[in-house]
Amino acid sequence: MTITEEEMLSPLYAVIDLGSNSFHMLITRQLADSVQVVDKVKRKVRLASGLDSNNVLSEAVIAKGLECLSFFAERLQDIPTENIRIVATATLRLAQNRADFFIPAEKTLGHKITLLSGIEEAKNIYLGVAHTCCSADNRLILDIGGASTEIIAGHGFEVKKAVSLNIGCVTFNQQFFPNGTLSTDNFAHAITAAEDAIASIRDEYCNIGWQCALGGSGTMQALAEILIYQHKPSILSLNFLYQIKNELLNFNNIQDISIPGLSSERSPVIASGLAILIALFKQFSLQKLSLSSGALREGLLYEMLPNSRNIDIRQRTINALAQRFHTDTKHASHVKHKVETLYQQLSSPWNLIKDNAFDVLLASCDLHEIGLLLEYKYHQRHGAYILTHADLAGFSYTDRQLLVMLVTLYKGDIEHSLLIEQSAIDTEHATKLLIILRLAIILCRRRSDDILPDYQVDVVQQTLRLSLPKSWLAQHPLITDELNQEGRHLESLGFSLEIQH
């Protein structure tokens, strides 16, 4: 594929996050109102482990951090200074000798480093979630770092309450799991200490309230990866956290940890991070926590981009994919219109509301033919692969599951297991959305919006009745035949289809 002029002219943006556990570098460019990741570099520096009881950084960890920055510096050379943000967080806020790190670090990088306050860090974490998650509900955002934990309540792009607590997975590791020892007492002490820290601010957040809880730190991602390995939705619950705690207690030492799906890179701090997360669940009485797509780095990045707050997150993602894979946007618009009509007509008998699942259904209209660029024969399978592995800002893991199911099954044989395996909505609801999409696509078979007459659809028990003029059906034998075939497909879902005129 040739490089377009737009790609050649798209400037690069870089964000470097000098965290207490890891140093991260994210390099992106803006393309079709979307963000394309060009490069990521991550190094486990574990800066917080170099703090002594007087909050003095050791020479060894400073040297390790500076070595990492020498790698980053090479990559920054071709990026405009105004497109670079470099920030330091909790450990360097605490370090009494931070100048011993900052002076050589800025010389190595050739750029200034901004030391974020705890509140600034928390607010940028929230913005990272706001820019990459579609939920418009009041949100509670949790982020467990190496030396601090940020807790933020907000709505849209507005931060209502933000706090940064001095509890982190690296510092707790040293304090409550000395020499890597795993024991019931060590866990209990760590959880209690975290709860004590959280209790002082809990009531303020509970008074604000929230509809969804999100988190995207390494601890939460690692736990979600265990669930994904088990072929389960990546939604964290307190029961699951206790299950992992019990599994960890099967090992005597952190060095011995081996849990399927848990990376060796995250194992050294999983126990301490888990203890803090359990405390958060208990103090805030959380039922579940979903992964966010963004956090600190994304907050810093999107705030650099022009007009980043004025473009709908999901539409930005859809536009970028449509451009990249050359989808027929006019046809997609026609399909979307038919879906909206059918959805409205079936909303009463099927108790349908215009919720998040409806928005994902509309997204499937835009993207159902995304795999055609590769080949026609297996384009549904290719489309599913693209959507499974693409960076879908604005779509949660469960949103993605529902979207992939709809794109995979929008026509042809129906693989019932895909309806069951998605966990965004119940199987019955998913079945109804799939039926609406499939009917809309058949009605748009001519790929023209001016040939379809008025039509009505209703449902009696498990029978869908689609009314179309007899003369129109006679003039469109292909669509008529496909509707008849669709009736046979829907039988596998427990429905029947009657064509009336």
C-alpha positions in Angstrom: 0.0 0.0 0.0 1.4 3.4 -1.0 2.0 6.1 1.6 -0.5 8.9 1.2 0.3 12.6 1.2 -1.7 12.9 4.4 0.5 10.2 6.1 3.7 12.0 4.9 2.5 15.3 6.4 1.2 14.0 9.7 3.5 15.2 12.5 4.7 12.9 15.2 3.8 13.4 18.9 5.7 11.9 21.8 4.8 11.4 25.4 7.3 10.1 28.0 6.1 9.0 31.4 8.8 8.6 34.1 6.7 6.4 36.4 7.6 4.8 39.7 7.6 1.3 38.2 8.2 1.7 34.5 9.4 4.4 32.1 7.2 4.6 29.0 7.6 6.3 25.7 4.6 6.6 23.4 5.0 8.0 19.8 1.9 8.6 17.7 0.7 10.7 14.8 -2.8 12.1 14.0 -4.4 10.5 10.9 -8.0 11.0 9.8 -8.9 12.6 13.1 -7.6 9.5 14.8 -4.5 8.6 16.7 -2.1 6.0 15.2 0.5 4.6 17.5 3.8 4.5 15.7 6.1 3.3 18.5 6.0 2.2 22.1 9.0 1.7 24.4 8.7 0.4 28.0 11.4 -0.3 30.5 11.0 -1.7 34.0 13.2 0.8 35.9 11.3 0.3 39.2 12.5 3.8 40.4 10.5 3.5 43.6 12.6 0.5 44.7 15.6 2.9 44.9 14.1 5.1 47.6 15.5 4.6 51.1 13.8 5.4 54.4 14.8 9.1 54.0 13.3 9.2 50.4 16.8 9.4 48.8 17.2 7.8 45.4 20.1 5.3 45.2 22.9 6.0 42.7 22.2 2.6 41.1 18.5 3.3 40.3 19.4 6.8 39.0 22.0 5.2 36.7 19.4 2.6 35.5 16.9 5.4 34.8 19.4 7.5 32.9 20.4 4.5 30.8 16.8 4.1 29.8 16.5 7.7 28.8 19.5 7.4 26.5 17.4 4.9 24.5 14.5 7.3 24.5 16.6 10.3 23.4 17.5 8.6 20.1 13.9 8.3 19.1 13.0 12.0 19.9 15.5 13.5 17.5 13.0 13.9 14.6 10.0 15.1 16.6 9.3 18.8 17.0 9.9 20.1 20.5 6.3 21.5 20.8 5.0 17.9 20.1 6.8 16.4 23.1 5.7 16.0 26.7 7.9 14.5 29.3 6.6 14.1 32.8 7.7 12.6 36.1 5.4 11.3 38.8 5.2 10.0 42.4 8.8 8.7 43.1 10.4 11.8 41.8 7.9 13.9 43.8 9.1 12.1 46.9 12.8 12.0 46.2 14.8 14.5 48.2 17.7 14.3 45.7 15.6 14.5 42.6 17.9 17.1 41.1 20.6 14.4 40.9 18.3 12.7 38.4 16.7 15.7 36.7 19.8 17.6 35.7 21.5 14.7 33.8 18.1 13.4 32.5 17.2 16.7 30.8 20.7 16.9 29.4 20.4 13.3 28.0 16.9 13.9 26.5 17.6 17.4 25.3 14.1 18.4 26.7 12.6 19.7 29.9 10.9 17.3 32.3 7.7 18.4 34.0 7.3 17.2 37.6 3.6 16.6 38.0 1.9 17.1 41.3 -0.3 14.3 42.5 -3.4 16.3 41.6 -2.0 17.1 38.1 -1.2 13.4 37.6 -4.7 12.4 38.6 -6.4 14.9 36.3 -4.3 13.8 33.3 -5.2 10.2 34.1 -8.8 11.2 34.0 -8.4 13.0 30.7 -6.8 9.9 29.2 -9.9 8.0 30.1 -12.2 10.7 28.9 -10.5 10.9 25.5 -10.5 7.1 24.9 -13.7 5.8 26.6 -17.2 6.4 25.3 -19.0 6.3 28.6 -20.7 9.7 29.4 -21.8 8.5 32.8 -20.3 9.8 36.0 -17.1 7.9 36.3 -14.9 6.7 39.1 -11.3 6.3 37.8 -8.7 4.2 39.7 -5.0 4.1 38.8 -2.5 2.1 40.9 1.1 3.2 40.2 4.4 2.2 41.7 4.4 4.8 44.5 1.0 6.4 44.3 -2.7 5.6 43.7 -4.9 8.1 41.9 -8.7 8.3 42.5 -10.7 10.6 40.3 -14.5 11.2 40.0 -15.7 13.1 36.9 -18.2 13.5 34.1 -17.3 14.0 30.5 -14.1 16.0 30.5 -14.9 17.6 33.9 -12.9 16.4 36.9 -15.1 16.7 40.0 -12.7 15.3 42.6 -9.1 14.1 42.3 -6.7 12.8 44.9 -3.3 11.1 44.8 -2.5 8.8 47.8 1.0 7.7 48.7 0.3 4.0 48.3 1.8 2.1 45.3 2.6 -1.4 44.2 6.4 -1.0 44.4 6.5 0.8 47.8 3.9 -1.6 49.2 6.0 -4.5 47.9 9.0 -3.4 50.0 6.9 -2.5 53.0 4.5 -5.5 53.3 6.2 -8.3 51.3 9.8 -8.2 52.6 12.2 -10.4 50.7 9.2 -11.4 48.5 7.5 -13.4 51.2 3.9 -14.3 50.4 1.7 -15.0 53.5 -1.9 -14.4 54.7 -0.6 -12.0 57.3 1.4 -10.0 54.8 -1.7 -9.7 52.5 -3.9 -8.7 55.5 -1.5 -6.0 56.6 -1.2 -4.6 53.1 -4.9 -4.5 52.6 -5.6 -2.9 56.0 -3.0 -0.2 55.3 -4.5 0.6 51.9 -8.0 0.7 53.4 -6.8 3.1 56.1 -5.4 5.5 53.5 -8.5 5.3 51.3 -11.0 5.7 54.2 -10.1 9.3 54.8 -11.4 10.3 51.3 -14.0 7.7 50.7 -17.1 9.7 51.8 -16.4 12.6 49.5 -16.4 10.3 46.5 -19.5 8.4 47.6 -21.3 11.7 48.0 -20.5 12.6 44.3 -21.5 9.1 43.1 -20.7 7.3 39.9 -22.3 4.9 37.3 -19.2 3.1 36.2 -15.8 2.3 37.6 -12.8 2.2 35.3 -9.1 1.5 35.7 -6.1 1.0 33.4 -3.0 0.6 35.5 -0.6 -2.3 35.1 -2.1 -4.2 38.0 -5.6 -4.1 36.5 -4.3 -4.9 33.0 -2.4 -7.9 34.4 -5.5 -9.2 36.1 -7.6 -8.7 33.0 -5.0 -10.7 31.0 -5.5 -13.6 33.4 -9.3 -13.5 32.7 -8.7 -13.2 28.9 -6.4 -16.3 29.1 -9.3 -18.1 30.8 -11.6 -16.9 27.9 -13.7 -14.8 30.3 -14.7 -11.1 30.0 -12.0 -8.8 31.3 -14.2 -7.3 34.0 -12.8 -7.4 37.5 -14.9 -8.4 40.6 -14.0 -8.8 44.2 -14.6 -12.5 44.1 -12.0 -12.8 41.3 -9.5 -10.7 43.2 -9.9 -13.0 46.2 -9.5 -16.0 43.9 -6.1 -14.6 42.6 -5.0 -13.8 46.2 -5.7 -17.4 47.1 -3.7 -18.6 44.1 -0.8 -16.4 45.1 -0.8 -17.9 48.6 0.0 -21.2 47.0 3.5 -19.8 46.4 6.0 -19.1 49.2 7.8 -16.3 47.5 7.1 -13.7 44.8 9.9 -15.2 42.7 7.9 -18.5 42.5 4.7 -17.0 41.1 3.4 -18.8 38.0 -0.2 -18.1 37.1 -1.4 -18.8 33.5 -1.9 -15.5 31.7 0.2 -13.5 34.2 3.4 -12.1 32.6 6.7 -12.6 34.3 7.2 -8.8 34.0 4.2 -8.1 36.2 4.7 -10.9 38.7 7.1 -9.1 41.1 4.5 -6.5 42.0 1.2 -8.3 41.5 0.7 -9.2 45.2 1.1 -5.6 46.4 -1.0 -4.2 43.5 -3.7 -6.7 44.2 -3.8 -5.8 47.9 -4.4 -2.1 47.0 -7.1 -3.0 44.5 -8.9 -5.2 47.0 -8.9 -2.3 49.4 -10.3 0.0 46.8 -13.1 -2.5 46.0 -14.0 -2.9 49.7 -13.9 0.8 50.6 -15.9 1.9 47.6 -18.2 -1.2 47.6 -17.5 -1.8 43.9 -19.3 -4.6 42.2 -17.2 -4.6 39.1 -14.4 -2.6 37.4 -13.7 -2.4 33.7 -10.5 -1.6 31.9 -10.1 1.9 30.4 -8.3 2.4 27.1 -6.3 5.3 28.3 -4.6 6.9 31.3 -1.8 9.4 32.0 0.0 9.1 28.7 -3.2 9.3 26.6 -4.3 12.3 28.7 -1.1 14.2 27.9 -1.2 13.1 24.3 -4.8 14.0 23.4 -4.5 17.4 25.1 -1.7 18.3 22.6 -3.8 17.4 19.6 -5.9 20.0 17.9 -9.7 19.8 18.4 -9.3 16.5 20.3 -12.3 17.3 22.6 -14.7 18.2 19.7 -14.7 14.8 17.9 -16.9 11.9 19.1 -14.5 9.2 20.3 -16.2 6.3 18.5 -16.8 8.2 15.3 -13.2 9.2 15.2 -12.2 5.5 15.4 -14.8 4.5 12.8 -13.7 7.3 10.4 -10.1 6.2 10.6 -10.9 2.6 10.0 -13.2 3.4 7.1 -10.5 5.5 5.5 -7.8 3.0 6.0 -9.8 0.1 4.6 -11.7 2.0 2.0 -15.2 1.0 3.0 -18.2 2.2 1.1 -19.5 4.9 3.5 -22.5 5.7 1.4 -23.7 2.1 1.5 -22.9 1.9 5.2 -25.1 5.0 5.8 -28.0 3.3 3.9 -27.6 0.2 6.1 -27.6 2.3 9.2 -30.8 4.1 8.2 -32.5 0.7 7.7 -31.3 -0.5 11.0 -32.7 2.6 12.7 -36.1 2.1 11.1 -36.3 -1.6 12.0 -35.0 -1.0 15.5 -37.7 1.7 16.0 -40.5 -0.6 14.7 -39.4 -3.5 16.9 -38.6 -1.4 20.0 -42.0 -2.0 21.6 -42.5 -5.8 21.1 -38.8 -6.5 21.8 -38.4 -3.9 24.7 -35.5 -2.2 22.9 -34.0 1.1 24.0 -31.3 3.2 22.5 -28.4 2.3 24.8 -24.8 1.5 24.4 -25.6 -1.8 22.6 -27.6 0.2 20.0 -24.6 2.4 19.4 -22.4 -0.6 18.8 -25.0 -1.9 16.4 -24.8 1.3 14.4 -21.0 1.0 14.4 -21.3 -2.5 12.9 -23.2 -0.9 10.0 -20.2 1.4 9.3 -17.7 -1.4 9.6 -19.4 -4.6 8.4 -17.5 -4.6 5.1 -14.1 -3.7 6.5 -12.6 -7.0 5.4 -13.5 -6.5 1.7 -10.1 -4.7 1.1 -8.4 -8.1 1.6 -10.7 -10.4 -0.3 -14.4 -11.1 -0.8 -14.6 -14.8 0.0 -13.6 -14.6 3.7 -14.2 -10.9 4.2 -16.4 -11.4 7.3 -13.6 -13.4 8.9 -11.0 -10.8 7.9 -13.2 -8.0 9.2 -13.5 -9.8 12.6 -9.7 -10.3 12.7 -9.1 -6.6 12.0 -11.6 -5.4 14.7 -10.2 -8.0 17.2 -6.7 -6.6 16.9 -7.2 -2.9 15.9 -6.8 -0.1 18.4 -10.5 0.8 18.9 -10.6 3.9 21.1 -14.0 4.4 22.5 -14.9 0.7 22.5 -14.4 -1.4 25.7 -13.4 -5.0 25.6 -17.0 -6.2 25.8 -18.1 -3.6 23.1 -15.4 -5.1 20.9 -16.8 -8.6 21.4 -20.3 -7.5 20.4 -19.0 -5.6 17.4 -16.9 -8.5 16.2 -19.8 -10.9 16.6 -22.1 -8.6 14.5 -19.5 -8.2 11.7 -18.8 -11.9 11.6 -22.4 -13.0 11.4 -24.0 -10.2 9.4 -24.9 -12.6 6.6 -24.6 -16.3 5.8 -24.6 -19.2 8.3 -25.0 -18.2 12.0 -22.4 -19.6 14.4 -24.4 -19.6 17.6 -21.4 -19.9 19.9 -20.3 -16.3 19.0 -23.6 -15.0 20.3 -23.0 -16.8 23.6 -19.3 -15.9 24.0 -19.8 -12.2 23.7 -20.4 -10.7 27.2 -21.6 -7.2 26.4 -25.3 -8.1 26.6 -27.3 -11.2 27.2 -27.7 -13.7 24.3 -31.3 -12.9 23.7 -30.6 -9.2 23.3 -27.6 -10.0 21.0 -29.8 -12.2 18.9 -32.3 -9.5 18.3 -29.6 -7.0 17.3 -28.1 -9.5 14.9 -31.5 -10.2 13.3 -32.1 -6.4 12.7 -28.6 -6.0 11.1 -29.1 -9.0 8.8 -32.5 -7.9 7.6 -31.2 -4.3 7.0 -28.3 -5.6 4.9 -30.6 -7.7 2.8 -33.0 -4.8 2.2 -29.9 -2.8 1.1 -28.8 -5.5 -1.4 -29.1 -3.2 -4.4 -26.7 -0.7 -2.7 -29.1 2.1 -3.6 -31.4 4.0 -1.3 -34.1 5.0 -3.8 -35.6 1.6 -4.7 -37.0 0.5 -1.3 -40.7 1.2 -0.8 -42.4 1.7 2.6 -42.1 -1.4 4.7 -43.3 -2.6 8.1 -42.0 -5.2 10.5 -43.6 -6.5 13.6 -43.2 -9.7 15.7 -45.7 -12.1 17.2 -44.0 -14.4 19.7 -41.1 -15.7 17.8 -42.4 -14.9 14.3 -41.2 -11.8 12.5 -43.6 -10.5 9.8 -42.1 -8.2 7.2 -44.6 -6.4 4.9 -43.5 -5.4 1.4 -45.5 -4.6 -1.7 -46.2 -7.7 -3.9 -45.2 -5.8 -7.1 -41.9 -4.7 -5.5 -41.1 -8.2 -4.4 -41.8 -9.4 -8.0 -39.4 -6.8 -9.4 -36.6 -7.8 -7.0 -36.3 -11.6 -7.1 -32.8 -11.6 -5.7 -33.8 -9.8 -2.5 -37.0 -11.9 -2.3 -35.0 -15.1 -2.5 -32.5 -13.9 0.1 -35.3 -13.0 2.5 -36.6 -16.5 2.0 -33.2 -17.9 2.7 -32.9 -15.7 5.8 -36.0 -17.3 7.2 -34.2 -20.6 7.2 -31.1 -19.0 8.9 -33.3 -17.4 11.6 -34.8 -20.8 12.4 -31.4 -21.7 14.0 -32.0 -18.8 16.4 -35.5 -20.0 17.3 -37.3 -17.4 15.1 -39.3 -17.6 11.9 -39.7 -14.9 9.1 -42.9 -14.4 7.2 -42.9 -12.1 4.1 -46.3 -10.4 3.7 -47.7 -8.2 1.0 
